[in-house]
């Protein structure tokens, strides 16, 4: 059996995969301890509150989450480190995939290490990004990221590209196909070079395909137009999948109609969703029977049984 956990970590991403082999993969990590301001600004109007009042609430020390809870929003954020420890006690990560070097996809790296959770294989992309820190914690997570990237944490760092094959992610140790069923759809070296030249770290994103017993999941990271156009041209109908983790948290900037039409997933998972100005949830609904947001559903879990049956459940029934 394979389990995929899409965690409700606020304005960011974190997915955990338990492979049939018993190995654990984490894709990105965002350890949001409290409801971030951007999320609150997007939620307030849904409950008849003016987004502008958040600044006043912060000035007078009013808790944003408590205000929303009073209006009926009681979906707490998930601490991904605690979630991992609860579900897989004592386990280290066989692989951690840093899809691209944006802080909302790596806040929590330091917390992983502090909790004693090791990372054996660290996937990274080539870039020269200079980050903009919003806090001292951001700088600490970035330094932790650099330590893994430079193999200073008793880990191996891999820079992988479309079509790369290797033991354990899509091959067995003897070189035959299998492993954990992971394929790298993007990036290519050309896309990496183009993204770095344009200063667009989103297009550095690892777009990952997971297959087990005929069930296919695609993780879109923050891939943008150039990536999706390349994937459409390269893969065409081979992009078909059952579950899609929507690119860029479900924003318009990660939506590509031709690619989504080819994928036609039964379920599309957005890590935030229903943002008033740039939400693409309704566009995804044209090609996807179910569009689920972790903001409203909480943690979402996909289980793929050994006979190829997929079952998806959510923490909250909304």
N, C-alpha and C positions, 0 to 999 in steps of 0.2 A: 504494500500500500504506500501511496505518496500523499503527504499532507502539505497544503500551501496555506500559509497564514498571511492575510493582508491586514496589517495592524492600523488601528486608529491613532495616529501619532501627531495629529494636528497638521500644521502647514509644512508637510514634508512626506517622506516615504520610508517605509520599512516593511519588507516581506521576509518571511522565514519559510524555508522548504525542508521538510523531512523526507529524504529520499528513501526508496525501497532498500537501499544498501545500508541504511542507518546513518549515513552521513548527513550533516546539517549545513545548509547554505543560508546565508543572510544576504539580501539584496538591499543595500543602503540602510541607514539608521538615522532616525530623528527622535531624540529623547526630549520631547516637549513636556516640561514639568507642569506647565500651566497653560491655560488658553491664551494663545498669542494674540496680539492686537489685531493683526490682519484677519484672523479667523473670526474674532469678535465683531469686527467691522462688517464682515460679510453675514454674520448671523443676526445681528441686531435688527435689521429691517424685516427679517422673517418673523419677528415677534413684536412688530409694531414699535420698535425702538429706533431712534435716530442714531446713525453711526457716529455722528458728530459728538454725541454726548459721552462717548468713551473717554475722550480727553478730560472732560470734567470729572467723570467717575474716577479716573486714575489720579487726578489732582487731589481729590478728597478721600482717596483711599478706599473706594468702593470696589468690591471684588466683581470682576466682569462675569465670571462663571456663576457666582451666586445670583447675580441679577438675571441671567438667562435661566438659571434653574427655577427661579420664582415664576418665570413665564412658561415653564414646562420643558426646557431643554436640560436633560439630566444625563447626557451621554459623556461620561468622563474619558479623558485621554488615557491612552495605554502607555505605560513605561515599558519599552521594548526589552530592556535588560531584565527587568523583573519577570516579564512574560516568558522570556527564553528560559530563565532559571526555574520558573514554575512548571513549564511544560517539558523541559529537557534538563532536569537537575544534574549538575556535574558535567554537562556536555560542553565541549569546545566547538568552535565553528571550523568545519573542514575547509570551507571557503567563504570568503566575504567578497561580494562584488560591489565595488564603488563605481556606480554607473557613470558618474561624471563628477568633476570637482566643485560642486555647489554645496554650500554649507547646510542648506536644508535637507541634504541627503547624507550628511556625515555628522551632524550634531548628535553625539552619543558615542563616538569612537572612544573617547577618553573614559567614559563611564563603563564601557565594555571591559577595558583593561583593568580599571579600578576594581571591578567586580570579579576579576580573576578569570574572565572568559578569554581563552586563547583563540587566535586566528592562525590556521596553518597556511592557507593559500589566500593571498590578497590580490584581487584583480583590480587593475588600475588602467588609466589611459594616459598617453603621452600628451603633455600640455605645458604651458608656461604661465598659467593663470596666477595673477596676484589678487588674493581675496580682499574683500572689504569686510572688516569685522564689526559686528554690532555690539560686541561685548568682549570682556576678557575671556569668557568661556569659549567664544568662537575661536579666539586665537589659540587656546589650549587644544581644542579639537583639531584645528588645522595642523598644529605641531605633531599631534598624535598621528594624523593622516600621513604627514611627511615621514614619520618614523617607520610606518608600515611600508610606504612607497620605497623607502631606502633600505628595506629589509633589516631594520634595527630591532625588531621585536620577536626574534626567533621565528620569523615567517619567511615564506617565499612570495615574491611579488611577480605577477604575470601581466604582461601587456599583450592582449590577445586581439585577434581580428577575425572578421568573417571567414568561415571555412576552416579555421584552426581546429585541429583535433589533438586530443591528449588523454592520457590515462585519468580515469575517474570522472571527468566531466562528460565525455561522450565516447570513451573507449574503455575497455578493460585493460589491465596492466600489460597483457600480452599483445595489445594492438588491435584486438577485434572490437567491433562496434558494441556499444552498450553503455556502460558506465551509468551516470546519473541522468542521462537523457537530455543534456543541455547542448543547445546549438547557439552559436553566436551569429545573429543576422546582421548586426552592425556593431561597431564601425568597420570601415575599411581604412587602409592607410591613406587613401585619397580623401575620404571624408574627414579624417583626423587633421590632415594638413589644411584642408579648406576651412574647417571649424576654427583651428588655431589662428589662421590668417585673418579670419573675420572677427576673432575675439568672441565667438559664440560657443560657450562651453556646453550648451544643451545638445548641440549636434555631435559632441564627443560621445554621447550616451551609448552604453551597451544596450542593445535591444536583444533580449534573450528569449529563446523559444525552449520550453520544457515539454517533453513528450513522455507519456507513460501509458502503455496498454491502449494506444489509440486515442488518448485524450491529449489535446494540445493547449498549452497556455502560452501567451505572449506577454512579456513585460516590456512596456514601451519607454520606461524611464522618462526623460524630458525631450525625447527626439522631436525635432521640428520638421518643417516642410522639406528641406533638402534630403534629409534621411529617408522620410517616407516616400518621396518620389523615387529615390534610388532603390528602395525595397520593392516598390511596385514594379519598376522596370526589371529588377533582378529575379524576383520570385513569382510575381503574378498570382495565379490561383493557389500556389503553394503556401500563401499567407493564411489560408483558411485556419481558423482556430475555434476552440470552444469557449475559452475565457480570455479576455483581454484586460490587462492592467493599463488603463488609458494613460497616454503620454501627458506629461506636464500637469498632473493632478486633475485632468479633465478640462483644462482650459482650451479655448479656441486655438491658442498657439501650438498645441500639440495635436490638433485634429486635422486629419487629411482624409477627405471624403473617399477618394479612390482606394486608399489603403484600407479604410474601415469597411468599405463595401466588399473588398476581397476577403477580409478576415471574417466578416459577418458572425461575430461571436454570439453565443446564446447569452452570455453574461459579460457585461463590461463593468469593471471596478474602477471607480474614481476615488482618489485618496482624500479629496476634500469635497468638491461638488456643490452645485447650486450656489454659484457666485453670481451676483446680480448682473454684472456687466460683461464678463468674459467666459461664462460657463457654456460648455458644449454638450451638456447632458442630453438635451433634446435632439441634437444632431446625431449623437450615438444611438438614440432610440430608433432612428430610421432603419438601422441595420442590426440592432441588438434587442432581443426580447426583454432582457432585464438590464437595467443600469442601476447599480448599487453604489452608494457613497458611504465611505467609512464615517463621514461626519454624521450621518443619520442612522446607519446600520451598526456602528461600532466595528469591532473586529469581525472580519469575514474569513471563513475557513472553507477551503475546497479539499475534499477527500476523494482520491482516485483509488478504487479498489483493484485488486489483482485481476479481476475479471473485466476491467475497463469501465466500470460504472462510476460516474462522477456525481458527488453529492456536495452541495454548497449550502452553508448555513451562516447566519449572522447573529451577532451578540444581541441585537435589538430588532424587534419585528416592526419596522417602520418603513 
